[in-house]
C-alpha cells in the first residue's frame, strides 16, 4: 500500500511525529509513504531514520503556500 500525502506535527494540520506516522503506516501495511508538510521539510530526516528498515519514502515533497 502507498500513501503519498501525510502531514506531521510540523505542519499546521498534522498531529503526529514523523516517527509515529512511520509506525502507524507500517502497522497498516503502508510500505511507501511521503510526508507532505506545509512550508517545511523538517519531518523528512526524522521519517527517513524511522523508516530505514521497513519503508522507503518515495520522495520529499513540500506544500508551499504564498
C-alpha angles and dihedrals in degrees: 000000000000132000115183100172115062128141123211130203087275090070122076091241100039127101110182135064116251089252091053092049090053091049093049093047092049092050090051094049098257107147100171120046141165126199106213106187125179114262097340145071098201093120095057100080093043092049092047092053092048093046099044096108100035118019132038113210110228097217142324108261127175132200105227116196127190 
